[in-house]
């Protein structure tokens, strides 16, 4: 059996995908490895001849943009590996990125192993694992700090970043993979709240990330729409009544503050569309989880004070 299957979801990645694949080829230590590049409706030919960048890679092409969640799931379906890693198509893994994560998953109590998301130059942290805010948005732990501030060894975290995470493929398939109606942004929140085991960050595994390839710059209309919509969807899926009410109010305040800062008509339309579609989906999502599961999820949320403190530290409030 193949030890490791790496799945990347690509959308118009001609400017970044070859670098990503070359870094994987140089820096992956597993001997029995394959890479599945799931192409989600690209129009730039970026899925063609991926094996030229890494001979372990093969493309799985879809004519339409099926989204990150469905793309990961189709890659998992096609994979042969015992372990399954999801890696962003716009990042470059550092040497032996996979070794520490594979070692973590030797412990049956660990459900998800995740690495560190770094800035493009590797100097600063974007996320050393994720915390889940009361509105179900995630934010990066240690964000903005130098990588020298990272913990010395593995630490348990609330959620893993979808940019660099590893699971047992059998577990992922049993859980149904990522929840496809999310489409993109928020999938790791939903998945991490559904797993029973521990979620562990290993600081010895890292990827350097380039922003803007998948959905444009921060606070683009695409990011604002899916963020607003999927916070409501995840809150409805996972939270009991009082926590759900708090999540909706917190999301409304967060989006109002964002719009006051960006002052763009396309941003306002994106947020309004996210709320329209998110509210429509909430009633159905209330049936997704049991009352006991929602109570458990609520206990895993960070506090509003912690979330606000992190945003102030980064100069966003």
C-alpha positions in Angstrom: 0.0 0.0 0.0 1.1 3.5 -0.7 2.1 5.2 2.5 1.1 8.8 1.7 -1.2 10.5 -0.8 -0.9 14.2 -1.2 -4.0 16.0 -2.5 -3.8 19.6 -3.9 -6.9 21.4 -5.3 -5.8 23.6 -8.2 -7.6 26.5 -9.7 -5.8 28.6 -12.3 -2.5 27.9 -10.6 -0.1 28.4 -13.5 1.9 31.0 -11.6 2.3 28.9 -8.4 1.5 25.2 -8.9 4.8 24.2 -10.5 6.8 25.7 -7.6 4.5 23.9 -5.1 5.0 20.6 -6.8 8.8 21.0 -7.1 9.0 21.8 -3.4 7.0 18.7 -2.6 9.3 16.6 -4.8 12.4 17.9 -3.0 11.1 17.9 0.5 8.8 14.9 0.9 10.5 12.2 2.9 8.0 9.3 2.5 9.3 6.8 0.0 5.9 5.4 -1.1 4.1 8.6 -2.1 1.7 9.9 -4.7 0.3 13.3 -5.5 -3.1 14.0 -6.9 -3.7 17.4 -8.4 -7.4 17.9 -8.5 -8.0 20.6 -11.1 -11.2 22.6 -10.4 -12.2 24.2 -13.6 -8.9 26.0 -14.5 -8.8 27.9 -17.7 -5.0 28.4 -17.8 -3.8 24.9 -18.6 -2.1 24.6 -15.2 -3.2 21.0 -14.8 -1.4 19.8 -17.9 1.9 17.9 -17.5 2.0 18.2 -13.7 4.4 15.3 -13.8 7.0 17.5 -15.3 7.2 19.3 -11.9 7.1 16.1 -9.8 7.1 12.7 -11.3 4.8 11.4 -8.4 2.0 13.8 -9.5 -1.0 13.1 -11.6 -3.9 15.3 -12.5 -7.6 14.7 -11.9 -9.4 17.2 -14.1 -12.9 18.7 -13.7 -14.3 21.1 -16.2 -16.3 23.1 -13.6 -15.0 24.8 -10.5 -16.2 22.2 -7.9 -14.8 24.0 -4.9 -12.1 23.1 -2.4 -14.2 20.7 -0.3 -15.4 18.6 -3.2 -12.0 18.8 -4.8 -10.4 17.4 -1.7 -13.0 14.7 -1.5 -12.6 13.6 -5.1 -8.8 13.5 -4.5 -9.3 11.3 -1.4 -11.6 9.0 -3.4 -8.9 8.5 -6.0 -6.0 8.2 -3.5 -4.3 4.9 -2.6 -2.4 6.0 0.4 -2.8 4.9 4.0 -2.3 8.6 5.0 -3.8 11.6 3.3 -2.3 15.0 3.3 -4.0 18.2 2.1 -1.6 20.9 0.9 -2.4 24.3 -0.6 -1.5 24.7 -4.3 0.0 28.1 -3.5 2.5 27.1 -0.9 6.0 25.6 -0.7 6.6 22.9 1.9 9.9 22.9 3.9 12.2 19.9 4.1 10.7 16.8 5.8 7.4 18.5 6.2 5.6 15.1 6.2 7.8 13.1 8.6 6.6 14.8 11.8 3.0 14.5 10.8 3.3 10.8 9.9 4.9 10.2 13.3 2.1 12.0 15.1 -0.5 9.8 13.4 1.2 6.6 14.7 -0.7 7.5 17.9 -4.3 6.3 17.4 -5.5 9.0 19.8 -4.4 11.7 17.2 -7.1 12.3 14.5 -5.5 15.2 12.7 -1.8 16.2 12.4 -1.1 19.7 11.2 1.9 21.9 10.5 2.8 25.6 10.6 1.7 28.1 8.0 4.4 30.6 7.4 4.8 33.8 5.4 6.3 33.5 2.0 9.8 34.3 3.3 9.5 31.8 6.1 10.2 34.4 8.8 6.9 34.8 10.4 3.9 32.7 11.4 0.5 32.9 9.8 -0.9 30.1 11.8 0.5 27.6 14.3 -2.8 25.7 14.4 -6.2 27.5 14.6 -8.5 28.7 17.3 -12.2 28.8 16.7 -13.9 32.0 17.6 -17.5 32.2 19.1 -18.9 32.9 15.6 -17.1 29.8 14.3 -14.5 31.8 12.3 -11.0 30.6 12.8 -7.9 32.6 13.4 -4.2 31.6 13.3 -2.5 31.0 16.6 0.8 32.9 16.9 -0.1 34.9 13.8 2.4 37.7 13.1 5.0 36.4 15.5 8.5 35.3 14.4 8.9 31.6 13.8 11.4 31.6 16.7 8.4 32.0 19.0 7.0 28.6 17.9 6.7 25.9 20.6 9.6 23.5 20.9 7.4 20.4 20.4 4.0 19.1 19.4 1.0 20.9 21.0 -2.7 20.2 20.9 -4.8 22.8 19.1 -8.5 23.4 18.5 -8.4 23.1 14.7 -6.0 22.4 11.8 -5.4 24.6 8.8 -6.6 23.1 5.5 -3.4 24.4 4.0 -1.3 21.7 5.6 -3.0 18.8 7.4 -2.7 15.0 7.5 -5.2 12.4 8.4 -5.7 8.6 8.0 -7.5 8.2 4.7 -9.8 5.5 6.2 -10.9 8.0 8.9 -11.5 10.8 6.5 -13.7 8.6 4.2 -15.7 7.2 7.2 -16.5 10.8 8.3 -17.6 11.7 4.8 -14.7 14.0 4.1 -15.1 17.7 4.0 -18.7 19.0 4.0 -19.2 19.9 0.3 -22.0 22.6 0.7 -19.3 24.7 2.4 -17.5 24.9 -1.0 -14.5 26.8 0.4 -13.4 28.6 3.6 -14.6 27.0 6.9 -14.2 23.4 5.9 -11.6 22.8 8.5 -13.8 24.2 11.3 -16.6 21.8 10.4 -14.2 18.8 10.0 -12.3 19.5 13.2 -15.5 19.8 15.2 -16.7 16.4 13.9 -13.6 14.3 14.7 -13.3 12.5 18.1 -9.6 12.4 18.4 -6.9 14.9 19.2 -5.7 17.6 16.8 -2.0 18.2 17.1 0.4 20.7 15.7 4.0 19.8 15.0 6.3 22.8 14.7 8.7 20.7 12.7 6.3 20.6 9.7 5.9 23.9 7.8 4.7 25.4 4.5 5.5 28.9 3.2 2.3 30.4 1.8 1.7 32.9 -1.0 -1.6 34.8 -0.7 -4.0 35.7 -3.4 -4.0 32.8 -5.8 -7.2 31.0 -4.8 -9.6 33.8 -4.1 -7.8 37.1 -4.5 -6.4 39.3 -1.7 -7.6 39.5 1.8 -11.2 41.0 2.0 -11.8 40.3 -1.7 -15.5 39.9 -2.5 -15.0 36.1 -2.9 -13.5 35.8 0.6 -16.1 38.0 2.2 -19.0 36.1 0.6 -17.9 32.6 1.7 -16.7 33.8 5.1 -20.0 35.4 6.0 -22.1 32.5 4.6 -20.1 29.7 6.1 -19.8 31.2 9.6 -23.6 31.0 9.7 -23.7 27.5 8.2 -21.1 26.2 10.7 -22.8 27.9 13.7 -26.1 26.3 12.7 -24.6 22.9 12.3 -22.5 22.8 15.4 -23.8 25.1 18.2 -26.6 24.8 20.7 -29.2 27.6 20.9 -27.6 30.1 23.2 -24.2 29.7 21.5 -25.8 30.0 18.1 -27.5 33.3 19.0 -24.1 34.6 20.2 -22.4 33.5 17.0 -25.0 35.2 14.8 -24.7 38.5 16.7 -20.9 38.3 16.8 -20.8 37.6 13.0 -23.1 40.6 12.3 -20.8 42.9 14.3 -17.7 41.5 12.7 -19.1 42.0 9.2 -20.3 45.5 10.0 -16.8 46.4 11.2 -15.2 44.9 8.1 -17.5 46.9 5.8 -16.8 50.1 7.8 -13.1 49.5 7.2 -13.1 48.6 3.5 -15.9 50.9 2.3 -16.5 49.1 -1.0 -19.7 48.5 -2.8 -18.6 45.0 -4.0 -17.7 44.1 -0.4 -21.2 45.1 0.8 -22.8 43.1 -1.9 -20.7 40.1 -1.1 -21.5 40.2 2.6 -25.2 40.7 2.0 -25.2 37.7 -0.4 -23.4 35.6 2.2 -26.0 36.4 4.8 -28.9 35.9 2.5 -27.6 32.4 1.5 -26.3 31.5 4.9 -29.6 32.3 6.7 -31.5 30.2 4.1 -29.4 27.2 4.9 -29.5 27.4 8.7 -32.7 25.6 9.3 -31.6 22.5 7.4 -28.2 22.5 9.1 -29.8 22.4 12.6 -30.6 18.7 11.8 -27.0 17.8 11.0 -25.8 17.2 14.6 -27.2 15.9 17.8 -27.8 18.1 20.9 -24.9 16.3 22.7 -22.5 16.9 19.7 -23.5 20.6 19.6 -22.8 21.0 23.4 -19.4 19.4 22.9 -18.6 21.7 20.0 -19.5 24.8 22.0 -17.0 23.7 24.7 -14.2 23.8 22.1 -14.7 27.4 21.1 -12.3 30.1 22.2 -13.6 33.2 24.0 -14.7 36.5 22.4 -12.1 38.3 24.6 -9.3 36.1 23.2 -10.4 36.7 19.6 -10.7 40.4 20.0 -7.3 40.6 21.7 -5.7 38.8 18.7 -7.3 41.1 16.2 -6.2 44.2 18.2 -2.6 42.8 18.3 -2.6 42.5 14.5 -4.0 46.1 14.1 -7.3 45.0 12.6 -9.4 46.6 15.3 
